Amino acid sequence: MKINITVLLVSIFLLQTENFSQSFNQPYVARVGSKVITDSEFLERYEFTPGFRRHIKQMDDSNKLEFLFTLIAEKLLALEAKNLKLDTTEVMQFSRKAFERMFVRDKLFQEEIRNKISVTDKELNEATTKNNSKLYVNFLFSQDKDEIDQLYNYLKQGISFDSILIESPEYEEQKEPVEVLFGQMEETIEDSLFRMKVGEFTKPILTPDGWYIFKLVNKSQNLFFTDEDKENAKMTIVRIVENRKLIKRQKEFYAEYFRNKKVDVDGKLFEILAQKISSVFEYKRKNFTYQPNQPTYLDASDVIKIEKEIGDENLSKPFVKFQEQPITLKEFIRLLAFDGFNSKEYKINLIRASLDFQTKRFIEQELFYREGLKRGYHKLPEIQNEIEKWMDNYLFQMLQNQIIDSIQVTDEEVREYYELMNQPKEFPTVVNIIEVLTDNLNIVDTVLSELKKGTDIRVLAAKYSIRDFTKGRNGEFGKFPVTSYGDIGRIAATMQVGDVYGPLKVPEGYSIFKLIEKDTAYVEKPKTFEQVKDQYRQDIAFQKAQMKLTDYTYNLALKYNIELNIPELDKIQTTRLPSFGIRNLGFGGKITAVPILAPNVEWAYRWIMQQNKKVIP
């Protein structure tokens, strides 16, 4: 159902604007019960939540209103979830603590690392000089110090660099000199290269890979013709210099902070956990389809299985033995899953190595978190607001999932639906999409960047998508009714051919898709009941869930009293570029820039009509 929201809302705004001027001294776009949606929250959520047709200027007002109602729906279900005490459940208490850990650590990073670095004009000038040049080098390599020293002696005796290189195994990868740009190499190596004159070579340089001797073959200017090129170059220079100083400061802080700190781990519990994870991952990789480089993740069902097998006695034992408030094995397993523990292998020695790395990383992060607690960072309004934003989204998802899980479909309903639908008839909306499905946020970012450059989504789907049934056809689904595939089908129904949407959070990860076909009607030959009964059961469940969620949200809107401040919403200036962000957290970890929401506005049409009845007798 599509109605002109702006027209319907006009009379409502006349009443509610006065209420807002009396209630708030700060800019808000809406109040939902006890919750307010500030200008800043709306703008941040809007800009980092994917949406289609945002490039059309004439749709700015409609896009903003629809997203506001989507955001209001999240707040309504979050409020009701609290009313139902879902926030007191073990899983929500755990999630709150996990978010607190992340944001307190991030605050410590800002205070101790980011805020303690500065970039001088001299450093920027030196970096700019380097950035204005391209270097072309060859290199000799060895993992043996005696061998590299011997090669260096040959060079000092006058033996030609090229004559040694042509006899070396690394010659094949550098028949043409290797191009080196500012920021590509470790800083001390880079300094050595940029100081050289053409034809000179370095002393042996030790790297994590082994020993290198570089020769500068040629040097050219890096030209920037347009103002945009110059501005991008300037931004790149600042980013590289800042990142290098961040890394240096972080190393200093680690050395200072971890001096004389020691935390033990229970070795027996470690081995039990490693064996259980290895067993679970082996089963999943042998019984489900995985691409060669696709990792296996420790998910909620795995946690339940592992905890059941380990038993309450071992789960309650201290695993990470901090002097105060040690972490039990149960808590550690859940934090491990929350942080996305994964592995491409299941063999026990590799699982041990991966688990050992994650355990050490956890201890570091937990110590940083506890340092942040000592400083009171968890009490700061900015941290509390971040936690509440994410907890609202989690509570919304939890209650929404409970509603969906409560849907029951009887055999009689399926049979009736079959009799109704499985006739030669015209279906109202059938679509076909090309999809990239991934569970990796970095791949999401890469795909969106490539799409902006004009890369064909079929090429990206062939390379990155993990959905089994679209393999071999470059991510293409084939035609399907929009009642299928949950939110993918529902959103595709509102798109135009050529539109791209995503990322959309789905159970398998993140979906980015392009609508390539849309038919308003087509005829399908009848199928047998056995052929379609399972799909029809899913279709009915989805339809019933959507209707129930719409009704539920509408009733919550009446219960909690929504107030809108549309004049304030009109003031907010948004971009027309589809955006998606990943937030890299201080001391490790990443999340999406904001909680991602799928469009949810059907309930709002009923609410608007109901409000207009109050205003217009």
C-alpha positions as CSV (number, residue, x, y, z in Angstrom):
1,M,0.0,0.0,0.0
2,K,1.5,3.3,-1.1
3,I,-0.1,6.6,0.1
4,N,1.3,10.1,0.0
5,I,2.7,10.3,3.5
6,T,3.4,14.0,3.3
7,V,-0.3,14.9,2.5
8,L,-1.6,12.6,5.3
9,L,0.7,14.0,7.9
10,V,0.0,17.7,7.4
11,S,-2.8,18.0,9.9
12,I,-1.0,15.9,12.4
13,F,2.0,18.2,12.3
14,L,-0.1,21.2,13.2
15,L,-1.0,19.7,16.5
16,Q,2.3,18.1,17.4
17,T,4.7,20.9,16.6
18,E,3.4,23.0,19.4
19,N,3.8,20.0,21.8
20,F,7.5,19.7,20.8
21,S,8.3,23.3,21.3
22,Q,7.0,23.0,24.9
23,S,8.7,19.7,25.6
24,F,12.2,19.9,24.2
25,N,15.1,22.3,24.4
26,Q,17.3,20.2,22.1
27,P,16.7,19.2,18.5
28,Y,14.6,16.0,18.1
29,V,12.7,14.6,15.2
30,A,10.4,12.3,17.2
31,R,9.5,11.1,20.6
32,V,8.4,7.5,21.1
33,G,7.1,6.9,24.6
34,S,10.1,7.6,26.9
35,K,12.6,7.5,24.0
36,V,13.6,10.4,21.8
37,I,15.2,10.3,18.3
38,T,17.6,13.1,18.1
39,D,18.7,14.9,14.9
40,S,22.1,13.4,15.3
41,E,20.9,9.8,15.7
42,F,18.5,10.1,12.7
43,L,21.2,11.6,10.5
44,E,23.8,9.0,11.4
45,R,21.4,6.1,11.0
46,Y,20.0,7.4,7.8
47,E,23.3,8.0,6.1
48,F,24.8,4.6,7.0
49,T,21.7,2.5,6.3
50,P,21.4,1.4,2.7
51,G,18.4,2.7,0.7
52,F,17.5,2.7,-3.0
53,R,16.4,5.7,-5.0
54,R,18.1,8.1,-2.6
55,H,19.8,9.7,-5.5
56,I,16.5,11.2,-6.7
57,K,16.2,14.7,-5.2
58,Q,12.4,14.7,-5.5
59,M,12.2,11.8,-3.1
60,D,14.3,13.3,-0.3
61,D,11.2,14.1,1.9
62,S,9.6,10.7,1.3
63,N,12.9,8.9,1.9
64,K,13.4,10.7,5.2
65,L,9.9,10.1,6.4
66,E,9.9,6.4,5.6
67,F,13.2,6.0,7.4
68,L,11.9,7.9,10.4
69,F,9.0,5.5,10.6
70,T,11.3,2.6,10.3
71,L,13.4,3.9,13.1
72,I,10.3,4.6,15.2
73,A,9.2,0.9,14.7
74,E,12.6,-0.2,16.2
75,K,12.0,2.0,19.2
76,L,8.4,0.8,19.7
77,L,9.4,-2.9,19.8
78,A,12.4,-2.1,22.0
79,L,10.1,-0.3,24.5
80,E,7.7,-3.3,24.5
81,A,10.6,-5.7,24.8
82,K,11.6,-3.9,28.0
83,N,8.1,-3.9,29.2
84,L,8.1,-7.7,28.7
85,K,11.4,-7.9,30.7
86,L,13.3,-9.2,27.7
87,D,16.1,-6.9,28.7
88,T,16.6,-9.0,31.8
89,T,17.1,-12.2,30.0
90,E,20.6,-13.8,30.1
91,V,21.3,-13.3,26.4
92,M,20.4,-9.6,26.6
93,Q,22.4,-9.0,29.8
94,F,25.3,-10.7,28.1
95,S,24.9,-8.6,24.9
96,R,24.8,-5.4,27.0
97,K,28.0,-6.3,28.7
98,A,29.7,-7.2,25.4
99,F,28.8,-3.8,23.9
100,E,30.0,-2.1,27.0
101,R,33.3,-3.9,26.6
102,M,33.7,-2.8,23.0
103,F,32.8,0.9,23.5
104,V,34.8,1.3,26.8
105,R,37.9,-0.2,25.0
106,D,37.3,2.1,22.1
107,K,37.2,5.1,24.4
108,L,40.4,4.1,26.1
109,F,42.0,3.9,22.6
110,Q,40.8,7.4,21.8
111,E,42.2,8.8,25.0
112,E,45.5,6.9,25.1
113,I,46.3,6.5,21.4
114,R,44.4,8.8,19.1
115,N,44.3,11.9,21.2
116,K,48.0,11.6,22.0
117,I,49.3,11.9,18.5
118,S,49.7,15.0,16.3
119,V,51.0,15.6,12.8
120,T,53.4,18.5,12.3
121,D,53.7,20.6,9.2
122,K,57.2,19.3,8.7
123,E,56.0,15.7,8.7
124,L,53.3,16.5,6.2
125,N,55.8,18.3,3.9
126,E,58.2,15.4,4.0
127,A,55.4,13.0,3.3
128,T,54.2,15.2,0.4
129,T,57.6,15.1,-1.1
130,K,57.6,11.3,-1.1
131,N,54.1,11.1,-2.4
132,N,55.1,13.3,-5.4
133,S,57.4,10.5,-6.6
134,K,57.1,7.0,-7.9
135,L,60.0,4.6,-7.3
136,Y,60.9,1.6,-9.4
137,V,63.0,-1.0,-7.6
138,N,64.5,-4.5,-7.9
139,F,65.5,-6.6,-5.0
140,L,67.5,-9.5,-3.8
141,F,66.0,-11.8,-1.2
142,S,67.2,-14.5,1.2
143,Q,66.0,-15.9,4.5
144,D,69.6,-16.6,5.4
145,K,71.7,-13.8,6.9
146,D,75.0,-15.2,5.8
147,E,73.8,-15.6,2.2
148,I,72.4,-12.0,2.0
149,D,75.7,-10.7,3.5
150,Q,77.6,-12.6,0.8
151,L,75.5,-11.0,-1.9
152,Y,76.0,-7.6,-0.4
153,N,79.8,-8.2,-0.5
154,Y,79.6,-9.1,-4.2
155,L,77.8,-5.9,-4.9
156,K,80.4,-3.8,-3.0
157,Q,83.1,-5.6,-5.0
158,G,81.5,-4.2,-8.2
159,I,79.6,-7.2,-9.4
160,S,76.5,-6.1,-11.3
161,F,73.2,-6.2,-9.3
162,D,71.4,-7.4,-12.5
163,S,73.8,-10.3,-13.0
164,I,73.1,-11.5,-9.5
165,L,69.3,-11.0,-9.8
166,I,69.0,-12.9,-13.1
167,E,70.4,-16.0,-11.3
168,S,68.0,-15.6,-8.3
169,P,64.6,-17.3,-7.9
170,E,63.0,-13.9,-7.3
171,Y,63.9,-12.8,-10.8
172,E,60.7,-14.2,-12.3
173,E,58.5,-11.9,-10.3
174,Q,60.4,-8.7,-11.2
175,K,61.4,-8.9,-14.8
176,E,60.0,-5.4,-14.8
177,P,61.0,-3.2,-11.8
178,V,58.5,-3.1,-8.9
179,E,56.6,0.2,-8.5
180,V,56.7,1.6,-5.0
181,L,54.4,4.4,-3.8
182,F,54.4,6.4,-0.6
183,G,52.8,4.4,2.2
184,Q,53.2,0.9,0.7
185,M,56.2,-0.2,2.7
186,E,57.4,-0.1,6.3
187,E,58.5,3.4,7.1
188,T,62.2,2.7,7.8
189,I,62.5,0.8,4.5
190,E,60.6,3.5,2.7
191,D,63.0,6.2,4.1
192,S,66.0,4.2,2.8
193,L,64.5,3.9,-0.7
194,F,63.4,7.5,-1.0
195,R,66.9,8.8,0.1
196,M,68.7,6.8,-2.7
197,K,69.7,8.0,-6.1
198,V,69.0,6.0,-9.2
199,G,71.4,3.1,-9.5
200,E,72.2,2.9,-5.7
201,F,71.3,-0.1,-3.5
202,T,70.6,-0.6,0.2
203,K,72.4,-2.5,2.8
204,P,70.7,-5.8,3.8
205,I,67.3,-5.0,5.5
206,L,65.6,-7.4,7.8
207,T,61.8,-7.8,7.4
208,P,59.3,-10.4,8.9
209,D,59.7,-12.3,5.6
210,G,63.5,-12.3,5.5
211,W,66.4,-10.2,4.3
212,Y,66.2,-7.8,1.3
213,I,68.6,-5.7,-0.7
214,F,66.8,-3.1,-2.8
215,K,68.2,-1.3,-5.9
216,L,66.6,2.0,-7.1
217,V,66.2,1.5,-10.9
218,N,64.2,4.6,-11.8
219,K,62.2,7.4,-10.3
220,S,59.3,9.4,-11.8
221,Q,56.9,12.2,-10.8
222,N,53.5,11.4,-9.5
223,L,51.3,13.9,-11.3
224,F,48.0,15.3,-10.0
225,F,46.2,17.3,-12.6
226,T,42.7,18.2,-11.1
227,D,41.8,19.8,-7.9
228,E,40.0,16.6,-6.9
229,D,43.2,14.6,-7.5
230,K,45.2,17.0,-5.4
231,E,42.6,17.0,-2.6
232,N,42.5,13.1,-2.6
233,A,46.3,13.0,-2.5
234,K,46.4,15.4,0.5
235,M,43.8,13.2,2.3
236,T,45.8,10.1,1.6
237,I,49.0,11.7,2.9
238,V,47.4,12.7,6.2
239,R,45.8,9.3,6.6
240,I,49.1,7.4,6.1
241,V,51.1,9.7,8.4
242,E,48.4,9.5,11.1
243,N,48.1,5.7,10.8
244,R,51.9,5.3,11.2
245,K,51.9,7.5,14.3
246,L,48.9,5.6,15.7
247,I,50.8,2.3,15.3
248,K,53.9,3.8,16.9
249,R,51.9,5.2,19.8
250,Q,50.0,1.9,20.2
251,K,53.3,0.0,20.5
252,E,54.5,2.4,23.1
253,F,51.3,2.0,25.1
254,Y,51.4,-1.8,24.9
255,A,55.0,-1.8,26.2
256,E,54.0,0.5,29.1
257,Y,50.7,-1.1,30.0
258,F,51.6,-4.8,29.8
259,R,54.9,-4.4,31.7
260,N,54.8,-6.9,34.6
261,K,51.2,-8.1,33.8
262,K,50.5,-11.8,33.8
263,V,47.2,-13.7,33.4
264,D,46.9,-17.5,33.5
265,V,44.5,-19.7,31.6
266,D,43.3,-23.1,32.7
267,G,45.1,-25.5,30.4
268,K,42.7,-28.4,30.9
269,L,39.6,-26.3,30.1
270,F,41.5,-24.9,27.1
271,E,42.0,-28.4,25.7
272,I,38.4,-29.4,26.3
273,L,37.2,-26.3,24.5
274,A,39.6,-26.8,21.6
275,Q,38.5,-30.4,21.1
276,K,34.8,-29.5,21.2
277,I,35.2,-26.7,18.6
278,S,37.3,-29.0,16.4
279,S,34.6,-31.6,16.5
280,V,31.8,-29.2,15.7
281,F,33.7,-27.6,12.9
282,E,34.6,-31.0,11.4
283,Y,30.9,-32.0,11.4
284,K,29.8,-28.7,9.7
285,R,32.5,-28.8,7.0
286,K,31.8,-32.5,6.2
287,N,28.0,-32.1,6.1
288,F,27.5,-28.6,4.7
289,T,28.8,-26.9,1.5
290,Y,31.7,-24.6,2.0
291,Q,33.8,-22.8,-0.5
292,P,37.6,-23.6,-0.1
293,N,38.4,-20.3,1.6
294,Q,35.1,-19.8,3.4
295,P,35.5,-19.9,7.2
296,T,33.3,-21.8,9.6
297,Y,31.8,-19.6,12.3
298,L,31.0,-20.5,15.9
299,D,27.3,-19.8,16.0
300,A,24.6,-19.9,18.7
301,S,23.6,-23.5,18.0
302,D,27.3,-24.5,18.3
303,V,27.5,-22.8,21.6
304,I,24.4,-24.6,22.9
305,K,25.8,-27.9,21.8
306,I,29.3,-27.3,23.2
307,E,28.0,-26.1,26.6
308,K,25.7,-29.1,26.9
309,E,28.6,-31.5,26.2
310,I,31.0,-29.7,28.6
311,G,28.5,-29.6,31.4
312,D,27.7,-27.0,34.1
313,E,30.5,-28.0,36.5
314,N,33.3,-27.2,34.0
315,L,31.4,-24.2,32.5
316,S,31.3,-22.5,35.9
317,K,35.0,-22.9,36.5
318,P,37.4,-19.9,36.1
319,F,39.0,-20.1,32.6
320,V,40.8,-16.8,32.4
321,K,42.3,-16.4,35.9
322,F,42.2,-12.6,36.5
323,Q,43.0,-11.9,40.2
324,E,39.6,-10.2,40.5
325,Q,36.5,-11.4,38.7
326,P,37.9,-14.3,36.7
327,I,36.1,-15.2,33.5
328,T,34.3,-18.5,33.6
329,L,34.5,-20.9,30.7
330,K,30.8,-20.3,29.9
331,E,31.3,-16.6,29.7
332,F,34.4,-17.0,27.5
333,I,32.7,-19.3,25.0
334,R,29.9,-16.8,24.6
335,L,32.3,-13.9,24.1
336,L,34.2,-16.0,21.6
337,A,31.0,-16.5,19.6
338,F,30.0,-12.9,19.9
339,D,33.3,-11.8,18.6
340,G,32.9,-14.0,15.5
341,F,35.4,-16.8,16.2
342,N,36.0,-18.7,12.9
343,S,38.4,-21.0,11.2
344,K,38.9,-22.4,7.7
345,E,40.2,-25.6,9.2
346,Y,38.9,-28.1,11.8
347,K,42.1,-30.1,12.6
348,I,42.8,-29.9,16.3
349,N,46.3,-28.5,16.0
350,L,45.0,-25.6,13.9
351,I,42.0,-25.0,16.2
352,R,44.4,-24.9,19.2
353,A,46.6,-22.3,17.5
354,S,43.6,-20.2,16.5
355,L,42.0,-20.5,20.0
356,D,45.3,-19.6,21.6
357,F,45.6,-16.5,19.5
358,Q,42.0,-15.5,20.4
359,T,42.5,-16.2,24.1
360,K,45.6,-13.9,24.2
361,R,43.7,-11.3,22.3
362,F,40.8,-11.6,24.7
363,I,43.0,-11.1,27.7
364,E,44.5,-8.0,26.2
365,Q,41.1,-6.5,25.4
366,E,39.7,-7.5,28.8
367,L,42.6,-5.7,30.5
368,F,41.9,-2.6,28.4
369,Y,38.2,-2.8,29.3
370,R,38.9,-3.1,33.0
371,E,41.3,-0.1,32.7
372,G,38.5,1.8,31.1
373,L,36.1,0.8,34.0
374,K,38.7,2.2,36.5
375,R,38.6,5.5,34.7
376,G,34.8,5.5,34.7
377,Y,34.4,5.5,30.9
378,H,31.3,3.2,31.2
379,K,29.4,6.0,32.9
380,L,30.0,8.6,30.2
381,P,26.9,9.7,28.3
382,E,28.5,9.0,24.9
383,I,29.2,5.4,25.9
384,Q,25.7,4.9,27.5
385,N,24.1,6.3,24.3
386,E,26.1,3.9,22.1
387,I,25.1,0.9,24.2
388,E,21.5,2.0,24.3
389,K,21.4,2.4,20.5
390,W,22.6,-1.1,19.9
391,M,20.6,-2.6,22.7
392,D,17.4,-1.0,21.3
393,N,18.2,-2.8,18.0
394,Y,18.9,-6.1,19.7
395,L,15.7,-5.9,21.8
396,F,13.8,-5.0,18.6
397,Q,15.2,-8.1,16.9
398,M,14.5,-10.3,19.8
399,L,10.9,-9.4,20.1
400,Q,10.4,-9.4,16.3
401,N,11.9,-12.9,16.2
402,Q,9.6,-14.1,19.0
403,I,6.6,-12.8,17.0
404,I,7.8,-14.6,13.9
405,D,8.5,-17.8,15.8
406,S,5.0,-17.7,17.3
407,I,3.5,-18.1,13.8
408,Q,1.9,-21.5,13.2
409,V,0.7,-22.8,9.9
410,T,-1.7,-25.8,9.9
411,D,-1.9,-28.5,7.2
412,E,-5.4,-27.3,6.3
413,E,-4.1,-23.8,5.7
414,V,-1.4,-25.1,3.4
415,R,-4.0,-27.2,1.5
416,E,-6.3,-24.3,1.1
417,Y,-3.5,-22.1,-0.1
418,Y,-2.5,-24.8,-2.6
419,E,-6.1,-24.9,-3.9
420,L,-6.1,-21.1,-4.2
421,M,-2.7,-20.5,-5.6
422,N,-1.7,-23.6,-7.6
423,Q,-3.9,-23.0,-10.6
424,P,-2.9,-21.6,-13.9
425,K,-3.1,-18.0,-12.9
426,E,-1.4,-14.6,-13.1
427,F,0.9,-13.8,-10.2
428,P,1.0,-10.1,-9.3
429,T,4.7,-9.6,-8.9
430,V,7.6,-11.8,-9.9
431,V,11.2,-10.7,-9.8
432,N,14.7,-11.8,-10.6
433,I,17.8,-10.6,-8.9
434,I,21.6,-11.0,-9.0
435,E,22.9,-11.3,-5.4
436,V,26.2,-11.1,-3.6
437,L,25.8,-12.9,-0.3
438,T,28.6,-12.8,2.2
439,D,29.2,-13.1,5.9
440,N,32.3,-10.9,5.8
441,L,32.0,-7.1,6.4
442,N,35.2,-6.4,4.5
443,I,33.8,-8.1,1.4
444,V,30.6,-6.0,1.8
445,D,32.7,-2.9,1.8
446,T,34.7,-4.1,-1.3
447,V,31.6,-5.0,-3.2
448,L,30.0,-1.6,-2.6
449,S,33.1,0.2,-3.6
450,E,33.4,-1.9,-6.8
451,L,29.7,-1.2,-7.7
452,K,30.3,2.5,-7.4
453,K,33.2,2.1,-9.9
454,G,30.8,0.4,-12.3
455,T,31.9,-3.2,-11.9
456,D,29.3,-5.6,-13.1
457,I,27.5,-7.2,-10.1
458,R,27.6,-10.6,-11.9
459,V,31.4,-10.5,-11.8
460,L,31.3,-9.7,-8.0
461,A,28.7,-12.4,-7.3
462,A,30.8,-15.0,-9.1
463,K,33.8,-14.0,-7.0
464,Y,32.3,-13.4,-3.6
465,S,28.8,-14.9,-3.2
466,I,28.4,-17.8,-0.8
467,R,24.8,-18.8,-1.7
468,D,24.9,-22.4,-3.0
469,F,22.0,-22.4,-5.4
470,T,23.2,-19.4,-7.4
471,K,26.7,-20.7,-7.9
472,G,27.4,-21.4,-11.6
473,R,25.1,-18.6,-12.7
474,N,26.9,-15.6,-11.4
475,G,24.5,-14.9,-8.5
476,E,21.3,-14.9,-10.5
477,F,18.2,-16.3,-8.5
478,G,15.9,-16.9,-11.4
479,K,12.3,-15.6,-11.2
480,F,10.6,-15.9,-7.9
481,P,7.5,-14.4,-6.2
482,V,8.1,-11.6,-3.9
483,T,6.6,-13.5,-1.0
484,S,9.6,-15.7,-1.1
485,Y,13.0,-15.2,0.5
486,G,11.7,-13.0,3.3
487,D,13.0,-9.4,3.3
488,I,14.8,-9.9,0.0
489,G,11.6,-10.6,-1.8
490,R,9.6,-7.9,0.1
491,I,12.2,-5.2,-0.7
492,A,12.7,-6.3,-4.3
493,A,8.9,-5.8,-4.8
494,T,9.4,-2.1,-4.2
495,M,12.4,-1.7,-6.5
496,Q,12.7,-0.8,-10.2
497,V,14.8,-2.8,-12.7
498,G,18.4,-1.6,-12.4
499,D,18.1,-0.7,-8.7
500,V,20.7,-2.0,-6.3
501,Y,19.9,-2.6,-2.6
502,G,22.1,-3.6,0.3
503,P,23.7,-4.6,2.4
504,L,20.6,-6.3,3.9
505,K,21.1,-8.3,7.1
506,V,19.9,-11.8,6.5
507,P,20.4,-15.0,8.6
508,E,23.3,-16.1,6.4
509,G,25.1,-12.8,6.5
510,Y,24.7,-9.7,4.3
511,S,22.9,-9.5,1.0
512,I,23.6,-7.0,-1.8
513,F,21.3,-7.5,-4.8
514,K,20.3,-5.9,-8.1
515,L,16.9,-6.2,-9.6
516,I,17.2,-7.4,-13.2
517,E,13.7,-8.4,-14.1
518,K,10.3,-7.6,-12.8
519,D,7.1,-9.0,-14.2
520,T,3.7,-7.8,-13.1
521,A,2.1,-11.1,-14.2
522,Y,3.0,-14.5,-15.5
523,V,1.3,-17.9,-15.8
524,E,2.6,-20.9,-13.9
525,K,1.5,-24.4,-14.6
526,P,0.0,-26.3,-11.7
527,K,2.3,-28.4,-9.6
528,T,1.5,-31.3,-7.3
529,F,0.8,-30.6,-3.6
530,E,4.0,-32.6,-2.6
531,Q,6.1,-30.4,-4.8
532,V,5.0,-27.1,-3.3
533,K,3.7,-27.8,0.2
534,D,7.0,-26.9,2.0
535,Q,7.4,-23.6,0.0
536,Y,3.7,-22.8,0.5
537,R,4.1,-23.3,4.3
538,Q,7.0,-20.8,4.3
539,D,5.0,-18.4,2.2
540,I,2.0,-18.5,4.5
541,A,4.2,-18.1,7.5
542,F,5.9,-15.1,6.0
543,Q,2.6,-13.4,5.1
544,K,1.1,-14.1,8.5
545,A,4.3,-12.8,10.2
546,Q,4.2,-9.6,8.2
547,M,0.6,-9.0,9.0
548,K,1.1,-9.8,12.7
549,L,4.2,-7.5,12.9
550,T,2.3,-4.7,11.2
551,D,-0.6,-5.0,13.5
552,Y,1.6,-5.4,16.5
553,T,3.7,-2.3,15.7
554,Y,0.5,-0.3,14.9
555,N,-0.9,-1.2,18.4
556,L,2.4,-0.3,20.0
557,A,2.2,3.1,18.3
558,L,-1.1,3.8,19.9
559,K,0.1,2.5,23.3
560,Y,3.3,4.5,23.6
561,N,2.2,7.7,22.0
562,I,4.3,9.0,19.1
563,E,5.1,12.6,18.6
564,L,6.6,13.9,15.4
565,N,8.7,17.1,14.8
566,I,8.5,17.3,11.0
567,P,9.8,20.9,10.8
568,E,13.0,19.7,12.6
569,L,13.2,16.7,10.2
570,D,12.9,19.1,7.2
571,K,16.0,21.0,8.5
572,I,18.2,17.9,8.3
573,Q,20.4,17.9,5.2
574,T,21.2,14.4,3.9
575,T,23.4,13.2,1.1
576,R,22.0,11.3,-1.9
577,L,24.8,8.8,-2.0
578,P,24.1,5.2,-0.8
579,S,26.5,4.6,2.1
580,F,27.6,1.7,4.2
581,G,30.2,2.0,6.9
582,I,32.3,-0.3,9.0
583,R,33.5,1.0,12.4
584,N,36.9,-0.2,13.4
585,L,37.1,-0.3,17.1
586,G,40.1,0.7,19.1
587,F,42.4,-2.2,20.2
588,G,40.7,-4.5,17.7
589,G,37.2,-5.5,16.5
590,K,34.7,-4.1,14.1
591,I,31.0,-3.6,13.7
592,T,28.7,-2.0,11.2
593,A,28.8,1.8,11.6
594,V,25.1,1.7,12.8
595,P,22.6,-1.1,13.5
596,I,21.1,-1.9,10.1
597,L,17.3,-1.8,9.6
598,A,15.2,-3.1,6.7
599,P,12.4,-0.7,5.7
600,N,9.3,-1.0,8.0
601,V,6.6,1.5,7.2
602,E,3.3,-0.5,6.5
603,W,2.1,0.0,10.1
604,A,2.6,3.8,9.7
605,Y,0.0,4.2,7.0
606,R,-2.7,2.9,9.4
607,W,-1.3,5.0,12.2
608,I,-1.4,8.2,10.0
609,M,-5.0,7.5,9.1
610,Q,-6.0,7.0,12.7
611,Q,-4.3,10.3,13.7
612,N,-6.1,12.1,10.9
613,K,-9.4,10.9,12.2
614,K,-8.6,12.5,15.5
615,V,-7.7,15.8,13.8
616,I,-10.4,15.9,11.2
617,P,-13.9,14.9,12.6
